[in-house]
């Protein structure tokens, strides 16, 4: 349903921006933001290239695909760098403009024969056309002059001056995601809503011996596929494809029922008729099945243990841990499960959020109060089946890792490191020599220290401004619950300073050492503001009980957590000015901004909401069909009259007349998660009795990706804070 707001009178202060009440922004703010925005243009890892075997039977080199927005581009572009950090080449692959869409993901493959010509290397690329998350699949490759090349294809993207070519594989308005390629490179898997626009099902297509009817001609091609995980039962089905066995016969799937219930399934695809997915329930779980999640399940790569899988689960604890499970004997080995009585190899009393299994190693990552800790379990050698922490030589923060196992180099990792000093730089780690010097910590647990080699060509511009390390603080909420937060203070300022409370989205998100609002450093250095990022109840990272503490009728308890934080600021943080507090957030954090202004306007100087939820029933009715059932389990089912009555009672839009503090709203026009209707209606009601600014961002969805939009909305927020948080009169 299209929402009409053509009656509103917008100005056009910047490309892709429609605004009301937004002041003319001084050029000095744009100029002052430039060094911060340059440092924020970080690099993300997309994956290791699947290289061809070398002539001397050496493993393929396997370069690294990375994502980065150059200063002259509206949207992110794909680059390729050598996996060896001693080589500093940076090869740009894509030259997309915004009209071609936004690259949302890339899966390297060894090649395909869909057009009856072997097309080596490259990748399958997911592209978001205009922010509406109707991700389509494209085939990227580079022609090899020594082989038969593909003729120009209808609808092919003009990628000049890049060598890469892009052929569209899907031609509809459905969503394609969850890409996976088998170790053999024979099979490609993906999930899609193409069945009916609502259910997310799993499909498989051959990359080799595909026997399609397509030829090496200019005609457009649609990727063939067979359904391997159909709709199950009543309601909405939401499958995620997780892993395929080394022999290409078995596939592991999870079904996203809710944030707290994600069961595990296995399906046999070896026959022409695919069997129904079979649920895997681990034995002797101590937690309720409907409150258990299974994440990152993976098959063993060891031919001697073909029935073994590894999986992250909270079936035995409040926190997730790694276990292995033998499909034949039905036995479990606890690897990091926090409960000591289960005899884990090494209990880790925090959430495990990443897992990677190769022939030689199991790598895993723990989230410890918002900081990442990397662990490895060697599967061979002197330290086989022991879990060691891997401590890199850096200041600490958030880590994402990728192993080069697809190129027979399981010891080689590419790391993305985010800290208060860097928004995201890439580094190389070879774990091979790390085990020569095993150390022990105060708990007598083993660890190794490793030296990283930075990819010098894949680092954001070094900060030309002071950076500030976060401090972990904890405060008691209204009911005694302890709530953690990350706290940043402009150290050079000794007087009492104003503070911005930045509230994350989700609600199943978390403010970690990776999470900072785009104008974070500018607020600290140029405006002299402190910033606090609370992890209110309902945040991930602190166990399933904490995660569920804001569900449905407990929704406003998380809002009361913010009131308790303001109390704590007033009573215990004398370095902060409790009379000058602003709230800022996006998505669910945007709802929190609206709700805080409804309840605590007298205590707040102002609020800034990005793509926030204003009215729970309309949000649930208008969110994308494939999301609705999942969101109802978190927030409540608005089709139930009693639940709807409750949701109406807590919807900020129904109490908007209570908002007396100034409000800034920014929202993407093509957002399918939280539609722009939420912003428009909130603006119209609040503007009747209060001050509100509105920015509607064209061709933007749930989060801003275009250069012009990012730069203008950032500058507008700075102006707003200067006017209402820093100015004594507002």
C-alpha positions, -999 to +999 in steps of 0.1 A: +000+000+000+014+034-010+011+061+015+003+096+001+019+126+016+020+148-014+002+176+005+033+184+025+055+213+013+091+201+012+123+220+004+151+203-016+183+213+004+204+185-011+203+156-036+179+129-026+166+150+004+131+164+010+129+185+041+106+205+063+118+230+090+154+221+084+176+252+087+201+262+060+233+244+071+265+265+073+292+253+049+316+252+078+297+222+092+301+203+060+338+213+058+343+203+095+326+169+090+348+160+060+377+146+080+353+125+101+334+112+071+367+103+054+377+082+084+342+066+085+346+053+049+359+019+061+365-014+045+344-046+049+354-081+039+332-099+014+352-131+012+381-149-003+381-154-040+378-191-051+410-194-071+418-221-097+445-247-086+480-237-096+499-256-122+524-270-096+495-283-075+500-255-050+468-242-033+451-214-052+461-179-042+426-167-034+426-129-033+402-110-011+370-092-021+363-061+000+336-034+001+344+003+003+329+036-007+355+059-024+351+096-018+337+103-053+310+076-052+275+078-040+274+041-030+298+013-019+320-004-045+337-038-047+375-041-047+400-070-048+432-071-028+459-098-026+456-121+003+493-116+010+495-084+030+530-077+016+514-068-017+495-036-016+475-036-048+439-023-047+419-034-078+385-017-082+359-042-095+327-021-097+319+013-110+282+013-101+262+045-097+232+046-074+208+039-104+224+004-106+215-003-070+235-010-039+257-041-034+245-059-003+266-091-005+290-112-026+296-149-027+328-160-045+324-191-067+349-211-088+328-207-119+296-218-137+285-233-170+250-219-171+255-206-207+271-238-219+305-221-217+327-224-186+328-190-170+356-192-144+359-173-111+340-143-100+310-143-077+272-142-072+263-107-061+232-095-042+220-060-052+194-038-035+178-018-063+166+012-044+167+006-006+136-016-006+156-048+001+142-067-029+177-081-033+183-095-068+211-119-079+237-110-104+267-129-118+300-111-118+330-124-138+359-112-158+365-125-193+396-147-199+409-137-234+425-172-237+390-189-235+357-185-253+341-153-239+305-145-233+289-121-258+272-089-246+240-097-227+207-079-226+204-059-194+242-062-185+254-034-163+277-009-179+307-012-155+333+008-175+361+014-169+361-018-148+369-052-164+342-070-144+309-079-161+275-082-144+246-104-157+213-103-139+201-138-128+167-129-112+141-106-127+114-100-102+106-079-071+112-107-045+140-110-020+170-133-025+194-138+004+213-164+024+238-174-003+259-206+001+281-225-023+292-261-016+329-269-010+329-287-044+316-256-061+290-279-077+259-264-060+246-229-052+220-224-025+199-194-017+167-184+000+140-164-015+104-151-011+096-158-047+070-185-039+045-160-026+062-129-013+058-140+023+075-173+029+113-175+027+122-209+012+154-226+002+164-233-034+194-251-050+209-248-085+239-266-101+269-245-110+285-273-130+268-297-154+238-274-151+224-285-185+204-253-189+189-243-222+208-210-222+234-204-248+263-180-253+241-153-268+226-119-258+193-132-244+186-126-207+189-156-184+169-166-153+187-188-128+171-223-126+165-238-092+147-265-073+130-262-040+147-281-012+130-266+019+093-259+014+067-241+035+061-259+068+027-257+087+006-227+092+019-192+094+050-178+078+081-200+071+115-184+072+143-208+063+181-200+065+205-223+046+235-229+068+259-256+055+262-284+030+281-317+036+314-323+018+297-349-004+270-325-014+242-348-001+231-332+031+221-296+039+218-280+074+190-254+078+177-233+106+142-219+108+138-184+121+108-187+143+118-158+166+148-142+181+147-168+209+136-199+189+155-211+159+154-248+154+179-269+134+170-292+105+188-315+080+176-324+045+188-351+022+191-337-014+209-368-029+178-381-047+158-363-074+129-361-049+141-342-019+131-355+015+112-333+040+135-314+064+141-334+096+144-316+129+176-322+149+170-320+187+202-324+207+199-348+237+196-338+273+190-301+267+183-282+299+165-253+283+130-253+268+130-262+231+108-232+223+135-210+239+165-225+221+184-212+191+208-230+168+233-209+149+261-214+124+258-252+122+286-267+101+297-301+090+331-316+099+356-314+071+374-345+083+366-375+062+370-397+093+340-380+110+314-375+082+285-376+107+299-348+130+285-313+130+294-283+150+268-258+161+263-228+184+233-232+207+219-221+240+201-254+246+222-260+277+226-225+291+213-190+292+243-181+269+252-197+235+281-221+234+297-244+208+290-281+208+297-309+184+270-335+177+274-369+161+244-376+138+249-413+140+255-419+177+233-390+188+260-378+213+271-343+222+305-330+231+305-296+249+332-273+237+325-239+252+291-244+269+293-222+301+279-249+324+309-266+341+289-297+351+286-306+314+324-309+313+331-286+284+366-283+269+367-247+279+336-230+294+331-195+281+304-176+301+295-152+272+277-154+239+295-171+210+285-152+179+307-167+151+319-201+142+341-214+113+351-251+108+379-263+085+399-295+082+424-283+108+408-257+130+376-246+146+376-208+150+350-191+172+344-156+186+329-146+219+311-113+226+324-102+261+305-071+272+307-057+236+343-065+230+353-095+208+376-123+218+388-148+192+393-185+201+407-215+182+405-252+187+431-271+166+419-304+154+453-319+148+488-317+164+500-313+199+471-290+210+443-309+193+409-305+209+420-277+233+405-243+231+429-214+231+422-176+231+439-158+203+451-123+214+461-099+186+485-070+192+459-042+191+439-019+214+409-042+214+374-038+201+352-057+176+365-085+153+350-101+122+370-130+107+371-149+075+392-181+069+408-190+035+397-226+038+381-226+004+416-223-011+431-250+011+446-225+035+426-230+068+454-214+088+450-181+070+425-155+083+414-120+072+403-099+101+382-068+101+390-048+132+369-020+146+379+001+177+377+036+190+407+043+168+393+029+136+359+024+120+372-007+102+406-018+089+417-052+076+445-074+087+460-108+079+467-135+104+486-168+099+478-190+129+504-216+120+533-204+142+511-192+171+512-225+189+550-223+195+545-203+227+514-213+247+507-189+276+483-191+305+461-164+320+451-158+357+425-186+354+451-210+340+434-210+306+456-212+275+461-184+251+485-173+223+496-139+213+497-131+176+511-103+155+488-090+128+499-077+094+477-049+082+464-046+047+477-011+042+456-004+012+424-014+030+422+010+059+401+041+063+419+074+064+438+077+097+418+100+121+430+136+120+413+142+153+414+128+189+398+094+195+383+084+228+383+049+243+350+037+257+344+029+294+320+001+304+296+014+330+266-003+347+236+011+364+206-003+382+172+001+366+139+007+383+134-030+392+170-037+402+181-050+368+217-041+361+220-024+326+254-021+309+264+008+287+294+021+268+305+056+278+326+081+259+337+114+273+356+143+257+386+139+281+401+174+275+370+190+290+369+192+328+336+210+333+302+194+333+292+186+297+259+178+280+253+142+270+237+123+241+222+089+249+225+068+217+200+039+216+206+010+193+180-007+171+168-043+170+155-044+197+178-075+195+208-054+188+237-043+210+259-013+215+293-028+211+328-014+205+318-015+169+286+005+173+287+043+171+264+069+155+278+085+124+285+119+141+300+102+172+336+117+170+323+151+158+301+153+189+330+145+212+356+167+196+338+196+181+307+199+202+323+188+235+295+163+242+297+130+261+279+100+245+264+070+263+252+039+245+230+018+268+222-018+262+187-017+276+168-049+284+161-068+252+196-064+239+216-093+226+249-103+242+237-110+278+218-142+275+183-153+266+167-141+298+180-105+293+170-108+256+134-116+265+130-091+292+112-065+270+089-088+250+053-077+243+037-064+275+072-056+290+080-033+260+080+000+280+103-015+307+132-008+283+120+029+281+121+030+319+157+018+316+165+052+300+148+070+329+170+051+353+201+060+332+191+097+335+187+092+373+222+076+373+236+105+353+222+130+378+233+111+410+266+095+400+281+112+369+288+147+381+311+153+351+278+154+330+252+181+329+219+163+337+199+193+326+211+189+290+205+154+278+195+144+242+183+110+230+192+096+196+184+063+179+174+045+147+147+018+140+137+004+174+161+030+188+139+056+169+108+042+187+128+046+220+134+083+211+097+089+205+088+070+237+113+089+258+101+122+245+065+112+254+074+102+289+104+124+298+102+156+277+107+177+307+140+160+314+153+160+278+167+189+257+157+172+224+155+139+205+167+127+171+149+097+155+159+078+124+133+055+107+116+050+140+084+031+149+056+056+160+025+034+159+029-003+167-003-016+149+004+002+116+041-008+118+032-044+120+005-041+093+027-024+069+061-040+074+072-064+046+050-095+045+080-119+050+089-100+083+055-097+099+052-130+117+087-127+131+081-092+144+047-102+159+065-128+181+087-100+195+062-071+197+028-088+199+001-097+173-019-066+164-046-088+149-055-100+184-079-073+199-064-075+234-029-072+221-039-044+198-054-025+226-021-028+245+000-018+215-022+013+209-017+022+246+021+023+242+024+037+207+041+071+209+019+086+182-011+083+205+006+104+231+025+127+208+008+158+223+030+152+254+061+158+234+074+193+243+111+188+235+123+195+199+123+165+176+143+157+145+130+129+122+149+113+093+134+084+073+141+065+041+113+068+015+115+031+003+119+016+038+100-017+039+108-026+075+095+006+091+075+025+064+078+062+059+042+065+070+055+063+106+076+094+102+050+114+083+022+108+107+045+115+137+056+147+121+021+159+114+009+153+150+039+166+168+041+198+147+006+208+159+019+216+193+057+214+192+088+218+171+098+191+147+121+188+117+116+162+090+139+147+064+126+122+039+154+105+020+148+093-016+159+058-027+168+050+008+155+022+029+162+011+065+195+028+069+212+054+047+237+043+020+241+072-004+268+098+000+246+129-004+221+115+021+247+105+047+265+139+045+233+160+047+216+141+075+248+141+095+252+179+091+215+185+099+218+165+131+248+186+142+229+218+135+199+205+155+222+196+185+239+229+184+205+247+184+187+227+211+213+209+232+241+234+233+223+267+230+211+280+264+178+292+249+172+265+223 
